[in-house]
C-alpha cells in the first residue's frame, strides 16, 4: 500500500525537485561565469519580469490571440485529419495513389510558406490558423489511418456472425478500435498546432505571444523574452492537458488510461 502511494506522489515530488535543481544550476552558471543579463539573465530577474508581464493587461490579449489561433487550427486539422484518415484507411488504392502527394506536402518547409500566407491572407489570424492546421493535420490523419486499419478482419467476421448492423459494427468495433489512435494523433497535433501558431506570429504577425517574442528580442530585453517563453510553455502545457483529459474521459477503458490509474493506486 505504501509503495503504491509513493508511486502516486512521485511526480509531485520529482517535478518540483528537478525544476529547483535546474534553476539553481542556471543561477550558479550566471554568477560563476559572470554572464551578461543581455545574454542570460538570472532566474530571479526573469521571475520578477514575469510578474510584470503577467499583470500587464495587453499580455492576456496576446495570449488570447495565440490560444484562439492554436485551437482553431487544431480543430480544423482534427476534422480534416479524421475524415481523410478514415477514407484513406478504408480505401487502400486511394491511399497508395495519394501517398506521394501527402508526403511531398509534409516535407516542404512550412516556414517557407508563411510569406505566401501573409500575401494571400494578410497579417491577421487567418494565416496563423492555416499554419497551425497544416502542422497538426499530418499526425492526426496518419494515426486515424492506422487506427482504421487496426481492425482485424476476424473481428469483423465475429460481428457479422452476431448479425450486427453496420452501425453496431462501427459503434462497438471500429469506433472503439480507432479512438485511441485519434487521441494519440491529437496529443501530437496540439503540440504541432501551437508551434505552427508561434512560428506564424514570429515571422508575420502583429499580435500574439509569438509577436511578443519578436518585440522583446528587438528591444534586447532578455528577461522579458524569457518570461514570454515561460508563458508559451504554460499555454502549451495547458492545451496538452486538456487533450489528455479528453482522452481520459472518452476512452477510460483503454490501457493507456487505466494502466496509469492502476500504477497510481
VEXKE-305217 format. One record per residue: x, y, z of N, C-alpha, C, O in turn; residue in one letter. Coordinates in pm, whole numbers, m for minus. Example, Ala and Ser with C-alpha at 12.3 -4.5 7.8 and 13.67 -1.06 7.14 Angstrom:
<recs>
n.u;n.v;n.w;ca.u;ca.v;ca.w;c.u;c.v;c.w;o.u;o.v;o.w;type
1319;m569;780;1230;m450;780;1320;m330;780;1424;m332;846;a $
1285;m225;708;1367;m106;714;1290;3;787;1341;114;804;s $
</recs>
This chain:
<recs>
n.u;n.v;n.w;ca.u;ca.v;ca.w;c.u;c.v;c.w;o.u;o.v;o.w;type
84;m121;0;0;0;0;87;125;0;61;220;m74;x $
190;124;85;278;240;92;355;258;m37;383;371;m78;x $
391;144;m103;463;153;m230;380;217;m339;430;299;m415;x $
252;180;m347;162;239;m447;142;388;m419;136;469;m512;x $
131;423;m292;114;564;m257;238;645;m293;228;760;m335;x $
354;584;m275;479;653;m311;487;677;m460;530;784;m503;x $
445;579;m540;445;596;m686;349;707;m728;375;781;m823;x $
238;717;m656;140;821;m689;194;960;m658;166;1055;m731;x $
270;972;m551;325;1102;m511;454;1136;m584;499;1250;m580;x $
514;1038;m650;645;1060;m711;649;1176;m810;740;1258;m800;x $
553;1187;m906;559;1301;m999;549;1436;m929;610;1533;m972;x $
471;1442;m819;452;1569;m749;577;1606;m669;595;1723;m633;x $
662;1510;m643;786;1538;m571;903;1558;m666;986;1647;m647;x $
908;1475;m770;1023;1479;m861;1023;1604;m949;1128;1662;m974;x $
905;1645;m996;900;1760;m1086;947;1889;m1019;1032;1957;m1075;x $
896;1925;m898;950;2045;m833;1098;2034;m802;1171;2133;m810;x $
1144;1913;m768;1286;1895;m737;1372;1917;m861;1476;1983;m854;x $
1328;1864;m974;1403;1882;m1099;1406;2030;m1138;1511;2081;m1179;x $
1293;2099;m1124;1289;2241;m1156;1380;2321;m1061;1448;2414;m1104;x $
1380;2283;m934;1465;2352;m838;1613;2336;m873;1690;2432;m868;x $
1652;2215;m908;1791;2189;m947;1826;2266;m1074;1935;2320;m1087;x $
1732;2270;m1169;1756;2340;m1295;1780;2489;m1272;1875;2547;m1324;x $
1691;2552;m1194;1704;2696;m1171;1826;2727;m1083;1889;2832;m1099;x $
1859;2637;m991;1979;2658;m910;2105;2651;m997;2196;2731;m981;x $
2108;2554;m1090;2222;2543;m1181;2229;2665;m1273;2337;2715;m1303;x $
2114;2711;m1318;2108;2832;m1402;2166;2952;m1327;2249;3025;m1381;x $
2122;2973;m1205;2170;3087;m1127;2320;3075;m1098;2392;3175;m1105;x $
2365;2955;m1067;2508;2934;m1040;2591;2960;m1165;2699;3019;m1157;x $
2542;2917;m1280;2613;2939;m1405;2630;3088;m1434;2737;3132;m1476;x $
2524;3164;m1412;2529;3309;m1438;2627;3376;m1343;2704;3464;m1384;x $
2626;3336;m1216;2712;3401;m1116;2859;3364;m1135;2946;3450;m1127;x $
2886;3237;m1160;3025;3191;m1169;3094;3248;m1292;3209;3292;m1284;x $
3026;3248;m1404;3089;3292;m1528;3060;3439;m1559;3107;3491;m1661;x $
2985;3506;m1474;2958;3647;m1493;2892;3680;m1626;2929;3775;m1694;x $
2794;3600;m1662;2725;3617;m1790;2639;3742;m1786;2571;3769;m1687;x $
2643;3818;m1894;2567;3942;m1902;2417;3915;m1899;2370;3813;m1949;x $
2342;4009;m1841;2195;3997;m1836;2135;4000;m1976;2024;3950;m1996;x $
2205;4058;m2073;2154;4063;m2209;2161;3926;m2276;2091;3899;m2373;x $
2247;3840;m2223;2264;3706;m2280;2182;3604;m2203;2103;3529;m2261;x $
2202;3600;m2072;2131;3505;m1987;2105;3568;m1851;2192;3565;m1764;x $
1987;3626;m1833;1956;3690;m1703;1938;3584;m1595;1900;3471;m1625;x $
1965;3619;m1469;1945;3523;m1359;1797;3491;m1341;1711;3571;m1379;x $
1767;3375;m1285;1627;3333;m1272;1539;3432;m1197;1426;3457;m1238;x $
1589;3488;m1087;1507;3579;m1008;1469;3703;m1088;1358;3754;m1073;x $
1559;3750;m1172;1526;3865;m1256;1418;3828;m1357;1330;3909;m1387;x $
1426;3706;m1409;1323;3659;m1503;1188;3649;m1433;1086;3689;m1489;x $
1186;3596;m1311;1060;3582;m1237;1001;3718;m1201;879;3736;m1206;x $
1087;3814;m1166;1036;3949;m1138;974;4010;m1263;869;4074;m1257;x $
1040;3989;m1377;986;4040;m1503;858;3967;m1540;765;4025;m1596;x $
853;3837;m1509;734;3759;m1539;613;3813;m1463;502;3816;m1517;x $
633;3856;m1338;524;3916;m1262;472;4041;m1331;351;4063;m1340;x $
564;4124;m1381;522;4246;m1451;449;4214;m1581;351;4279;m1616;x $
499;4112;m1652;437;4073;m1779;296;4018;m1755;204;4049;m1830;x $
281;3937;m1651;151;3876;m1623;49;3980;m1580;m69;3970;m1614;x $
92;4080;m1505;m1;4183;m1458;m33;4286;m1565;m120;4371;m1545;x $
36;4280;m1679;8;4371;m1790;m113;4318;m1867;m111;4205;m1916;x $
m217;4398;m1879;m340;4353;m1946;m320;4316;m2091;m388;4227;m2142;x $
m227;4383;m2159;m204;4354;m2301;m148;4214;m2321;m168;4153;m2426;x $
m77;4162;m2221;m22;4027;m2233;m132;3924;m2248;m121;3831;m2328;x $
m240;3941;m2173;m351;3847;m2181;m425;3858;m2313;m480;3760;m2363;x $
m427;3977;m2371;m484;3992;m2505;m402;3914;m2607;m457;3845;m2693;x $
m271;3925;m2597;m184;3850;m2688;m197;3699;m2665;m199;3621;m2760;x $
m207;3658;m2537;m223;3516;m2507;m356;3463;m2561;m362;3349;m2609;x $
m461;3543;m2553;m590;3502;m2605;m586;3483;m2756;m645;3390;m2810;x $
m514;3572;m2824;m500;3560;m2970;m428;3430;m3005;m471;3355;m3092;x $
m317;3403;m2935;m241;3281;m2962;m323;3156;m2934;m321;3061;m3012;x $
m396;3156;m2822;m479;3040;m2788;m590;3020;m2891;m618;2907;m2931;x $
m651;3129;m2934;m760;3118;m3033;m708;3063;m3165;m770;2974;m3224;x $
m595;3114;m3211;m537;3067;m3337;m499;2920;m3327;m521;2843;m3421;x $
m442;2882;m3214;m399;2742;m3197;m519;2648;m3194;m519;2546;m3263;x $
m621;2682;m3116;m738;2595;m3105;m813;2586;m3238;m856;2478;m3278;x $
m828;2699;m3306;m897;2698;m3435;m823;2611;m3536;m884;2530;m3605;x $
m692;2629;m3545;m613;2546;m3637;m618;2400;m3601;m625;2313;m3689;x $
m613;2371;m3471;m617;2232;m3426;m751;2168;m3460;m755;2053;m3504;x $
m861;2239;m3440;m993;2183;m3470;m1009;2157;m3620;m1067;2056;m3660;x $
m959;2249;m3702;m963;2226;m3847;m883;2102;m3884;m928;2019;m3962;x $
m763;2090;m3826;m680;1973;m3853;m746;1846;m3804;m734;1741;m3868;x $
m816;1854;m3691;m883;1736;m3636;m993;1686;m3728;m1002;1567;m3757;x $
m1078;1778;m3773;m1188;1739;m3862;m1134;1684;m3993;m1175;1577;m4038;x $
m1041;1757;m4055;m985;1713;m4183;m905;1585;m4165;m914;1495;m4249;x $
m827;1575;m4057;m745;1456;m4036;m827;1331;m4014;m794;1225;m4067;x $
m934;1342;m3935;m1020;1227;m3910;m1091;1185;m4039;m1095;1066;m4072;x $
m1146;1281;m4111;m1221;1249;m4233;m1131;1184;m4338;m1164;1079;m4393;x $
m1017;1246;m4365;m928;1194;m4467;m863;1063;m4420;m844;972;m4500;x $
m829;1054;m4291;m769;932;m4239;m862;813;m4251;m818;703;m4284;x $
m991;833;m4224;m1089;725;m4236;m1100;680;m4381;m1102;560;m4410;x $
m1108;776;m4472;m1122;742;m4614;m999;667;m4664;m1012;564;m4730;x $
m881;717;m4632;m758;652;m4679;m739;516;m4612;m682;425;m4672;x $
m785;503;m4488;m773;374;m4420;m865;269;m4479;m832;150;m4478;x $
m980;310;m4529;m1077;216;m4584;m1058;191;m4733;m1108;91;m4786;x $
m987;280;m4801;m967;266;m4946;m816;259;m4973;m755;363;m4999;x $
m755;141;m4966;m610;130;m4980;m555;183;m5111;m450;246;m5113;x $
m627;159;m5223;m575;205;m5352;m570;357;m5360;m482;413;m5425;x $
m663;423;m5294;m661;568;m5291;m543;619;m5208;m479;719;m5243;x $
m515;550;m5098;m400;589;m5015;m269;573;m5091;m180;657;m5082;x $
m258;464;m5168;m137;443;m5247;m123;550;m5355;m12;594;m5386;x $
m234;593;m5411;m231;694;m5517;m192;831;m5462;m119;906;m5527;x $
m240;863;m5342;m217;996;m5285;m94;1004;m5195;m55;1113;m5153;x $
m32;889;m5164;81;890;m5071;193;983;m5115;243;1059;m5032;x $
236;982;m5244;344;1076;m5282;306;1221;m5260;390;1302;m5220;x $
180;1256;m5287;136;1395;m5269;135;1431;m5122;178;1541;m5084;x $
87;1340;m5038;80;1367;m4894;220;1383;m4836;245;1475;m4757;x $
310;1293;m4875;447;1301;m4823;514;1429;m4871;583;1496;m4793;x $
495;1463;m4999;556;1585;m5053;505;1709;m4981;581;1804;m4959;x $
377;1709;m4945;321;1825;m4876;377;1840;m4735;376;1950;m4679;x $
427;1731;m4678;481;1737;m4543;629;1770;m4538;677;1827;m4440;x $
703;1734;m4643;847;1761;m4643;879;1904;m4684;991;1950;m4665;x $
781;1975;m4741;803;2116;m4775;819;2196;m4645;733;2188;m4558;x $
927;2273;m4631;944;2353;m4508;829;2451;m4490;807;2538;m4574;x $
756;2436;m4381;637;2519;m4359;674;2667;m4339;595;2756;m4371;x $
794;2691;m4285;835;2829;m4263;841;2905;m4394;814;3025;m4399;x $
879;2834;m4502;890;2900;m4631;754;2941;m4688;747;3024;m4778;x $
646;2882;m4635;512;2913;m4684;451;3034;m4615;354;3092;m4665;x $
507;3074;m4502;447;3185;m4427;442;3314;m4508;339;3382;m4505;x $
549;3353;m4581;536;3475;m4663;422;3468;m4763;357;3569;m4789;x $
398;3349;m4820;285;3334;m4913;152;3353;m4840;62;3420;m4891;x $
140;3295;m4722;17;3310;m4646;m7;3456;m4607;m121;3504;m4606;x $
101;3527;m4576;88;3668;m4542;39;3747;m4663;m45;3836;m4650;x $
92;3715;m4781;49;3783;m4903;m97;3752;m4934;m174;3840;m4972;x $
m134;3625;m4917;m270;3584;m4952;m374;3625;m4848;m484;3667;m4883;x $
m339;3612;m4719;m438;3630;m4613;m409;3747;m4520;m488;3775;m4430;x $
m295;3815;m4540;m263;3930;m4456;m196;3889;m4326;m162;3773;m4304;x $
m179;3989;m4237;m110;3968;m4111;m204;3928;m3998;m162;3920;m3882;x $
m330;3904;m4029;m426;3870;m3926;m418;3725;m3881;m316;3658;m3901;x $
m527;3676;m3822;m529;3543;m3762;m535;3431;m3865;m492;3319;m3837;x $
m588;3460;m3984;m612;3353;m4081;m485;3278;m4118;m485;3154;m4120;x $
m378;3351;m4146;m253;3285;m4187;m198;3198;m4075;m141;3092;m4102;x $
m214;3240;m3950;m164;3160;m3837;m249;3036;m3815;m197;2929;m3782;x $
m380;3049;m3833;m469;2934;m3818;m435;2828;m3923;m431;2709;m3893;x $
m411;2873;m4046;m376;2779;m4153;m244;2710;m4123;m231;2589;m4145;x $
m146;2785;m4074;m18;2725;m4040;m33;2623;m3928;26;2515;m3935;x $
m111;2655;m3826;m134;2561;m3716;m205;2435;m3767;m170;2324;m3727;x $
m303;2452;m3855;m376;2337;m3909;m287;2249;m3994;m297;2127;m3989;x $
m199;2310;m4071;m111;2232;m4157;m16;2144;m4076;8;2029;m4111;x $
38;2198;m3968;131;2120;m3887;60;2011;m3807;115;1903;m3787;x $
m61;2039;m3762;m133;1942;m3679;m203;1835;m3761;m236;1729;m3708;x $
m225;1859;m3889;m304;1769;m3971;m239;1631;m3988;m305;1529;m3969;x $
m111;1629;m4023;m48;1503;m4062;m46;1399;m3950;m86;1285;m3974;x $
m3;1432;m3828;m4;1328;m3723;m144;1276;m3691;m161;1158;m3661;x $
m245;1364;m3699;m382;1319;m3674;m428;1226;m3785;m480;1118;m3758;x $
m408;1267;m3909;m451;1185;m4022;m381;1050;m4024;m445;948;m4048;x $
m251;1050;m3999;m175;926;m4002;m221;830;m3893;m235;710;m3919;x $
m244;879;m3773;m288;793;m3665;m429;739;m3688;m457;623;m3658;x $
m518;822;m3742;m652;775;m3773;m646;665;m3879;m716;564;m3868;x $
m565;685;m3979;m549;584;m4084;m500;452;m4026;m550;345;m4062;x $
m403;459;m3937;m354;337;m3872;m462;275;m3784;m472;152;m3775;x $
m542;359;m3719;m648;308;m3634;m754;232;m3713;m801;127;m3670;x $
m791;287;m3828;m891;220;m3912;m838;84;m3960;m912;m14;m3966;x $
m711;80;m3992;m653;m45;m4041;m622;m144;m3929;m591;m260;m3955;x $
m630;m98;m3805;m600;m188;m3693;m713;m286;m3666;m694;m385;m3595;x $
m830;m260;m3723;m943;m352;m3705;m919;m476;m3789;m911;m467;m3912;x $
m906;m591;m3725;m877;m714;m3796;m1002;m770;m3864;m1115;m750;m3818;x $
m978;m838;m3973;m1091;m895;m4049;m1165;m999;m3966;m1287;m1014;m3979;x $
m1092;m1072;m3879;m1158;m1172;m3796;m1258;m1109;m3700;m1362;m1168;m3672;x $
m1226;m989;m3651;m1320;m920;m3562;m1446;m879;m3638;m1556;m885;m3584;x $
m1428;m838;m3762;m1546;m804;m3843;m1632;m927;m3868;m1755;m919;m3867;x $
m1568;m1041;m3889;m1642;m1164;m3913;m1724;m1202;m3790;m1836;m1252;m3801;x $
m1667;m1178;m3673;m1741;m1207;m3550;m1865;m1120;m3541;m1972;m1169;m3504;x $
m1853;m992;m3575;m1968;m903;m3571;m2074;m947;m3672;m2194;m938;m3645;x $
m2030;m994;m3790;m2127;m1042;m3889;m2198;m1168;m3838;m2318;m1185;m3858;x $
m2122;m1255;m3773;m2183;m1378;m3722;m2285;m1349;m3613;m2375;m1429;m3588;x $
m2271;m1234;m3548;m2368;m1194;m3446;m2483;m1112;m3505;m2566;m1059;m3431;x $
m2486;m1103;m3640;m2590;m1028;m3711;m2591;m881;m3672;m2697;m818;m3664;x $
m2474;m828;m3647;m2464;m686;m3613;m2482;m601;m3737;m2432;m635;m3845;x $
m2553;m492;m3722;m2571;m399;m3833;m2442;m320;m3856;m2349;m328;m3777;x $
m2439;m242;m3966;m2320;m160;m3993;m2299;m58;m3882;m2186;m32;m3841;x $
m2409;0;m3834;m2397;98;m3726;m2343;33;m3599;m2258;91;m3531;x $
m2392;m87;m3565;m2343;m156;m3447;m2196;m196;m3462;m2119;m188;m3367;x $
m2158;m238;m3583;m2018;m271;m3608;m1930;m149;m3593;m1822;m155;m3535;x $
m1977;m37;m3648;m1899;87;m3636;m1889;132;m3491;m1781;170;m3445;x $
m2000;127;m3419;m2002;180;m3282;m1922;94;m3185;m1845;146;m3105;x $
m1941;m38;m3193;m1882;m126;m3092;m1745;m181;m3132;m1672;m231;m3046;x $
m1709;m173;m3259;m1581;m229;m3302;m1490;m121;m3362;m1383;m92;m3308;x $
m1532;m65;m3473;m1444;27;m3545;m1416;154;m3465;m1302;200;m3459;x $
m1519;212;m3404;m1500;336;m3329;m1408;314;m3208;m1317;392;m3184;x $
m1433;207;m3133;m1351;181;m3015;m1207;146;m3052;m1115;176;m2977;x $
m1189;83;m3167;m1054;49;m3210;m977;170;m3260;m855;175;m3249;x $
m1049;268;m3313;m983;384;m3374;m962;497;m3274;m866;574;m3289;x $
m1048;510;m3174;m1041;624;m3082;m905;640;m3014;m856;753;m3005;x $
m840;533;m2966;m707;553;m2906;m607;614;m3005;m523;695;m2966;x $
m616;576;m3131;m526;632;m3232;m559;779;m3258;m470;860;m3281;x $
m688;811;m3255;m729;950;m3275;m669;1038;m3166;m614;1145;m3195;x $
m679;994;m3042;m627;1076;m2932;m475;1079;m2931;m415;1177;m2888;x $
m412;971;m2978;m266;975;m2991;m225;1082;m3092;m129;1156;m3069;x $
m297;1089;m3203;m270;1194;m3301;m302;1332;m3247;m232;1429;m3279;x $
m408;1343;m3167;m446;1472;m3109;m339;1524;m3013;m310;1643;m3011;x $
m281;1434;m2934;m179;1477;m2838;m56;1531;m2909;6;1627;m2863;x $
m21;1470;m3022;91;1523;m3101;47;1648;m3177;122;1745;m3189;x $
m75;1644;m3229;m125;1754;m3312;m136;1885;m3237;m106;1990;m3294;x $
m179;1882;m3110;m194;2007;m3036;m58;2072;m3012;m48;2195;m3007;x $
46;1990;m2996;181;2044;m2980;227;2109;m3110;283;2219;m3109;x $
203;2040;m3222;242;2096;m3351;161;2221;m3384;211;2313;m3449;x $
35;2223;m3339;m50;2339;m3369;4;2465;m3303;8;2571;m3366;x $
44;2456;m3178;95;2575;m3111;231;2616;m3168;264;2734;m3172;x $
309;2517;m3213;435;2551;m3280;407;2628;m3408;472;2729;m3436;x $
311;2580;m3487;276;2650;m3610;226;2790;m3585;260;2882;m3659;x $
145;2808;m3481;94;2941;m3448;207;3036;m3410;211;3149;m3458;x $
297;2990;m3324;407;3077;m3279;499;3113;m3394;542;3227;m3405;x $
529;3017;m3479;615;3045;m3595;548;3147;m3686;613;3238;m3737;x $
416;3132;m3707;344;3227;m3789;345;3367;m3730;365;3465;m3801;x $
325;3376;m3599;327;3507;m3532;468;3566;m3532;486;3687;m3542;x $
565;3480;m3520;704;3524;m3514;748;3588;m3646;817;3690;m3647;x $
707;3527;m3756;755;3573;m3887;659;3669;m3957;701;3742;m4046;x $
534;3669;m3919;441;3756;m3990;320;3795;m3909;207;3782;m3956;x $
342;3843;m3788;229;3878;m3703;246;4012;m3637;357;4064;m3625;x $
135;4068;m3593;136;4194;m3520;69;4181;m3385;49;4280;m3315;x $
34;4057;m3346;m25;4030;m3216;m2;3883;m3182;28;3802;m3269;x $
m17;3851;m3055;7;3715;m3009;138;3705;m2932;222;3796;m2937;x $
155;3594;m2862;276;3575;m2783;400;3561;m2871;510;3601;m2831;x $
384;3505;m2991;496;3498;m3083;544;3636;m3125;664;3660;m3141;x $
450;3726;m3142;486;3866;m3172;558;3930;m3053;652;4007;m3073;x $
515;3897;m2930;584;3949;m2813;729;3901;m2807;817;3975;m2764;x $
753;3778;m2850;890;3727;m2856;976;3814;m2947;1088;3849;m2913;x $
921;3848;m3064;995;3932;m3159;1017;4071;m3101;1126;4128;m3114;x $
914;4126;m3036;926;4262;m2982;1029;4269;m2870;1110;4362;m2866;x $
1027;4172;m2780;1126;4173;m2672;1266;4146;m2724;1364;4196;m2669;x $
1277;4067;m2831;1407;4043;m2892;1462;4170;m2955;1580;4201;m2941;x $
1377;4243;m3026;1421;4368;m3088;1459;4473;m2984;1545;4557;m3008;x $
1394;4467;m2868;1427;4561;m2760;1547;4515;m2678;1590;4585;m2586;x $
1602;4398;m2712;1714;4340;m2636;1678;4326;m2487;1762;4345;m2398;x $
1553;4292;m2464;1503;4275;m2327;1501;4125;m2296;1396;4061;m2308;x $
1615;4071;m2257;1626;3926;m2234;1534;3876;m2124;1472;3771;m2142;x $
1521;3945;m2009;1429;3895;m1905;1285;3884;m1956;1218;3785;m1926;x $
1238;3984;m2032;1101;3978;m2086;1089;3866;m2190;985;3803;m2202;x $
1198;3843;m2265;1197;3735;m2363;1182;3600;m2294;1103;3516;m2337;x $
1259;3578;m2187;1248;3453;m2113;1110;3441;m2047;1054;3332;m2042;x $
1056;3550;m1998;924;3548;m1936;817;3509;m2037;726;3432;m2005;x $
828;3561;m2159;731;3527;m2264;743;3380;m2303;642;3315;m2328;x $
864;3329;m2307;885;3188;m2339;820;3100;m2232;763;2996;m2263;x $
831;3142;m2106;766;3067;m1997;614;3066;m2015;550;2963;m1996;x $
558;3180;m2052;414;3185;m2077;374;3093;m2192;270;3027;m2185;x $
454;3089;m2296;426;3000;m2408;429;2854;m2362;345;2773;m2403;x $
525;2821;m2277;534;2684;m2227;412;2648;m2144;359;2538;m2156;x $
367;2740;m2061;249;2716;m1978;125;2696;m2065;44;2607;m2040;x $
111;2781;m2168;m4;2768;m2259;m1;2634;m2330;m105;2568;m2342;x $
115;2593;m2378;126;2463;m2444;92;2348;m2352;25;2253;m2393;x $
138;2355;m2227;106;2250;m2130;m44;2244;m2101;m101;2136;m2091;x $
m106;2360;m2087;m250;2362;m2059;m329;2298;m2172;m420;2218;m2148;x $
m296;2332;m2296;m367;2275;m2410;m343;2124;m2420;m434;2048;m2452;x $
m221;2082;m2391;m192;1938;m2395;m271;1865;m2287;m324;1757;m2313;x $
m278;1921;m2167;m351;1856;m2058;m501;1851;m2087;m569;1759;m2044;x $
m552;1950;m2159;m693;1946;m2198;m719;1827;m2290;m816;1754;m2270;x $
m633;1809;m2389;m648;1696;m2480;m633;1564;m2404;m708;1470;m2427;x $
m535;1559;m2314;m514;1438;m2235;m634;1410;m2144;m671;1294;m2124;x $
m694;1516;m2090;m813;1498;m2009;m931;1446;m2090;m1009;1365;m2041;x $
m944;1493;m2214;m1050;1442;m2301;m1028;1293;m2330;m1124;1216;m2338;x $
m903;1254;m2346;m875;1112;m2369;m919;1028;m2250;m977;921;m2267;x $
m892;1076;m2130;m932;1002;m2010;m1084;994;m1998;m1137;898;m1941;x $
m1153;1095;m2050;m1299;1097;m2041;m1364;1005;m2145;m1459;934;m2114;x $
m1311;1007;m2267;m1376;934;m2376;m1331;789;m2387;m1408;705;m2432;x $
m1207;759;m2348;m1161;620;m2360;m1100;574;m2226;m983;535;m2222;x $
m1179;578;m2119;m1125;533;m1989;m1093;385;m1986;m1020;338;m1898;x $
m1147;310;m2083;m1126;167;m2087;m994;129;m2151;m951;14;m2139;x $
m927;222;m2218;m805;188;m2291;m686;174;m2196;m682;238;m2091;x $
m592;90;m2234;m477;61;m2148;m395;185;m2118;m339;197;m2009;x $
m386;277;m2214;m307;398;m2192;m365;485;m2081;m297;571;m2026;x $
m493;463;m2048;m559;540;m1942;m568;460;m1815;m518;504;m1711;x $
m631;342;m1820;m649;267;m1695;m517;208;m1648;m501;180;m1529;x $
m420;190;m1739;m288;144;m1696;m222;244;m1604;m156;206;m1507;x $
m239;374;m1634;m185;478;m1548;m260;482;m1414;m201;508;m1309;x $
m391;456;m1420;m469;455;m1296;m422;342;m1204;m410;360;m1083;x $
m397;225;m1264;m350;113;m1185;m215;140;m1123;m187;97;m1011;x $
m129;213;m1198;3;245;m1148;m4;343;m1031;80;340;m940;x $
m107;429;m1034;m118;530;m930;m191;482;m806;m195;551;m705;x $
m249;365;m814;m323;313;m699;m227;261;m591;m271;213;m487;x $
</recs>
